[in-house]
Amino acid sequence: MQTRDRLLYHLNFVFEHAPEGLESLIEHRVPITSMEVVNHPLIVVMQEASEGGEASYGLGMLGFLNSMLDPEDRIVAEYDDDSGALLGFK
C-alpha cells in the first residue's frame, strides 16, 4: 500500500470510529514562529487571523502529513457546504 493510500485509509478509519476526536485533532493548529517552516515548499502552514496587524501561522496535523506526500497527492478534508461538518478525507 502506498503512503498516501495508507494515510487516507487510517484517517477515514479513525473518522468512522471516532469522528469527534479526529475532527478535533484535524482542526487543532500549533503556532509556528519559524519562517523556515512557514516558507517550506512542502509543509502546509496556514496563516491565522492576527491581532495588531502582525501575521501569525499555524500548523495542523493534515498539513504536516501532507508534507510527506508529493503536492499533487495531498489529502484534503471534505466538509459539508451547508453545515461545515467534516465528511471525511479524499
C-alpha positions as CSV (number, residue, x, y, z in Angstrom):
1,M,0.0,0.0,0.0
2,Q,1.4,3.4,-1.0
3,T,1.9,6.1,1.7
4,R,-1.0,8.2,0.5
5,D,-3.4,5.3,0.5
6,R,-2.2,4.2,3.9
7,L,-2.7,7.7,5.4
8,L,-6.1,8.0,3.7
9,Y,-7.2,4.6,5.0
10,H,-6.2,5.4,8.6
11,L,-7.8,8.9,8.5
12,N,-11.1,7.6,7.2
13,F,-11.0,4.6,9.6
14,V,-10.5,6.8,12.7
15,F,-13.1,9.3,11.4
16,E,-15.6,6.4,11.0
17,H,-15.0,5.1,14.5
18,A,-14.1,8.3,16.5
19,P,-15.2,11.3,14.4
20,E,-15.2,13.9,17.2
21,G,-11.7,13.1,18.3
22,L,-10.3,13.1,14.8
23,E,-12.1,16.3,13.9
24,S,-10.7,18.0,16.9
25,L,-7.2,16.8,16.0
26,I,-7.6,17.9,12.4
27,E,-8.9,21.4,13.4
28,H,-6.2,22.0,16.0
29,R,-3.2,24.2,15.0
30,V,0.0,24.8,16.8
31,P,1.7,28.2,16.5
32,I,4.6,28.3,14.1
33,T,7.1,31.2,14.5
34,S,9.9,29.8,12.3
35,M,9.8,31.4,8.9
36,E,11.9,28.4,7.6
37,V,8.9,26.2,8.4
38,V,6.3,28.7,7.1
39,N,8.2,29.0,3.8
40,H,9.0,25.3,3.4
41,P,7.8,24.2,-0.1
42,L,6.1,21.0,1.2
43,I,4.8,21.8,4.7
44,V,1.3,23.3,4.6
45,V,1.2,26.1,7.2
46,M,-2.0,28.3,7.5
47,Q,-1.9,32.0,8.1
48,E,-4.1,32.6,11.1
49,A,-6.2,35.6,11.9
50,S,-3.9,38.1,13.7
51,E,-4.3,40.8,16.2
52,G,-2.4,44.0,15.8
53,G,-1.6,43.5,12.1
54,E,1.2,41.0,12.6
55,A,0.9,37.8,10.7
56,S,0.7,34.5,12.7
57,Y,0.9,31.0,11.4
58,G,-0.4,27.6,12.5
59,L,0.4,24.0,11.6
60,G,-2.2,21.3,11.7
61,M,-1.9,17.5,11.6
62,L,-3.1,17.3,8.0
63,G,-0.6,20.0,6.8
64,F,2.2,18.0,8.5
65,L,1.0,14.7,7.0
66,N,0.8,16.3,3.5
67,S,4.4,17.3,3.8
68,M,5.3,13.7,3.3
69,L,3.4,13.5,0.0
70,D,4.0,14.9,-3.4
71,P,2.0,18.2,-3.8
72,E,-0.3,16.6,-6.4
73,D,-1.1,13.7,-4.0
74,R,-2.1,15.8,-1.0
75,I,-5.0,14.7,1.1
76,V,-7.9,17.1,1.6
77,A,-10.6,17.1,4.3
78,E,-14.1,17.2,2.9
79,Y,-16.7,19.5,4.6
80,D,-20.4,19.8,4.1
81,D,-21.1,23.2,2.4
82,D,-24.1,23.9,4.4
83,S,-23.3,22.8,7.9
84,G,-19.5,22.9,7.8
85,A,-19.3,19.4,9.2
86,L,-16.3,17.2,8.4
87,L,-17.4,14.4,6.0
88,G,-14.2,12.5,5.6
89,F,-10.9,12.7,3.5
90,K,-10.0,12.2,-0.1
